[in-house]
Amino acid sequence: MNGYQFCKHDNHPIELWSNRVIDEKINYVHQNPVKGGLVYRAHDYLYSSAVDYAGEKGILDGVIVVK
């Protein structure tokens, strides 16, 4: 291994019991490429749905969570 870990090997499910919690988790996922230094803004990451949440069209289909 090179010391980098792409994903965690421990899986702890989180109950998405409110719109606030859903928004919090979506924001967390969108900010990962920013925190990792891959992009300056979340919607600049090619495979992120953040661009769809910003009202534009990304390369992925059906990524908006309807609450």
N, C-alpha and C positions, 0 to 999 in steps of 0.2 A: 504494500500500500504506500502511497505517496504522502500520507499525512492529511489529505483532504477527504472530507466525507460529504458526498452529495446529498444524502438524506439520512435521517435518523433511523436506527434499527429498532428503536423501541416505539411501539405504536400505542398511544394513549388517546382514545377517542374523546372528543369534546362534544357535548350535547349543544346543538344550536337551537336554543330555546327561545330566543327573541331576535327581532330585527337588529337590535343594537349589537348583539353577539355575532350575528351573521356578518354585519358590516365590519366589525372589528377584525374578524378572521380573514375576510376578503382583503381588507387593507393590509393586514400582516403579510399575506401571500404576495400582494402587489409590491410591497416595499422590499421584499427579499433581494431582488436584483440591485436595488439602489444601495441597500446596506452592504451587499457583497462587492460594491464598487464596479459593477458591470455597466451601469448606466447612471446618468444624472437624474433622470425623471422616470418614474415607474412606467409610464406609457411609451417610453422609448425602447423598452425591451421587446424584441420581436415576438416572442411567444407568450406575452402577457395579455391578459384580458383587460388590463387597466385602460387601454386605449378605447375599448368598447364602453367601459363605464364612464369615460370622458366624453362620450357622445360621438365618437368616430368609429370606423370599421377596421378591426384588426384582421389578421390572417386566419383566425380560428372562427368556427361557426358555433352558435348556440352557447355562448359563454356567460350570458347575463343571468344572474339568479333573480327570479321573480318571487317577490315576497307577498 
